[in-house]
Each structure stands twice: as C-alpha cells, then as structure tokens.
Amino acid sequence: MKMKQPEPFMFEGDERAVLLLHGFTGHSADMRMLGRYLNNEGYTCYAPIYRGHGKSPEELIGVTAEDWWEDVQQAYQELKDKGYQKIAVIGLSLGGVLGLRLAGNTPLQAVITMCSPMFFDNEQQLTIGFRQFAKDYKKLEGKEDDVIQAEVEQLVDDSKELFQEIATSIEKVKETVDMIYTPTFVVQATNDQMINTESANYIYDSVESDQKQITWYDNAGHAITFSKEKDKVHQDVAQFLASLDW
C-alpha cells in the first residue's frame, strides 16, 4: 500500500517569521494547527521535515542526528533568503532541543520549547515511542502481525546507534543552554510520560535571557500540540510572541 508522504508547509504572513520544528519520528503535521493559528495572527510560518522523517521507519534510522541539525540550519537560511530578518523558532520535543541549538548559534527573536528533553535518562521511553511509530506504520502498510513484530524488533535493534547520537546531541545542547540570551518560553505538559519533566525547569533556570517564561499544562501529555490544552498553548504562544520587540 502506497501512503501519501507528508510535506513541509509554508503559510505566508507578514515580515515576522516563525520556524516550527517537529520532534523525533514526527513531521510537519505535528505543528500544522499551531502554524495555522499563528498565521491567522499575521505571522509567516514555516515547518520543514528533517531527513528520514515522514517516511518509513527504515529511512528514519538511515540518517543521523547531525543531519537533522543541518536541516534546521538550512530551513533557517531559507527564511533568510526569502527576505525574513525577524525569525522566532518553536520546537516540539527534539525540535525544541534543535531550536535551543539554533538560538545558541544564530540571532533569533525568540525560542519556544515544548516538552523538550534535556536529560537523556529515559532511553527506554524513546525505544517505546520508536517501537510504536514503527508498528503503526507497518499496520498501515497492511502487513501481518507476525511480520510486523519481526520487522519492528529488527528496527529497534538497528536503531541503537541513532539513539546514542540523539543522546549526544541532547547533552551537547544541555551544556550550552546557559549561553542563550534569546527570549525564551518553556511549554511543558505536567503528565509528560516521554521525558524527564525537570527538563523544563532546567531550560528555564539556565537560559540567561531577561525575558523568559515557563508554563505547565496539567491536562496534556508529551504530544502537547494535539492535547486537550492545545488551544491554551496556541493562545499562550501567540501572547508571548506578541510581547517581543519585533
């Protein structure tokens, strides 16, 4: 069965641009509702898809964590090449880690992290998430349960090196968060089962910006952009962006 592959989206608005970064195993659809909301508020919103994402799990483990960092840098440059000088970045989960890395390397109006990990002390949960993603994808392909189980187990085994790369990239960003002076908004679900929620406090406490905010959402899990709290998240993000000196 051939499935339609997701694509990046670009919602053009005014001169204020927002780069929307998805998480590990995700793609642009994870950020689409937020992108639409912000676009209705006037912002230009661009959501790329990193290499290997939005495709089969086999293709996902065929790339590296540094490839994704290059993809984020390229997406930022694409906005610059289109003439956007004022750019904020919003990242979900691993996208927030990449957003923090971008904030430490390039001038940004703001960085907003959403359920983003700083402590790689939960590799089992990362494995669970990847396993579920692979299983769901293969079900959509119409494969039998025994075939799915065998292929998923092989994928999990093959992904160990990639998970170690992800751990290294998270640690690299964690060590330099205190060098970020960009206005920062930390969005965190209280019932996040995928990451250590102390990550949110670490980001908030470590960034050196005079303009920073942290908000906890009690009725949300890790996929906060799809949660019951998504409307509140949209409003809070828009309010924070509106408070900036664009």
PyMOL commands that set and color helices and strands:
alter all, ss='L'
color gray80, all
select helices_A, chain A and resi 28-40+57-60+65-81+94-103+123-140+145-158+160-174+177-179+198-206+224-226+230-242
alter helices_A, ss='H'
color red, helices_A
select strands_A, chain A and resi 9-11+16-21+44-47+86-92+110-114+184-189+212-217
alter strands_A, ss='S'
color yellow, strands_A
deselect
rebuild
show_as cartoon
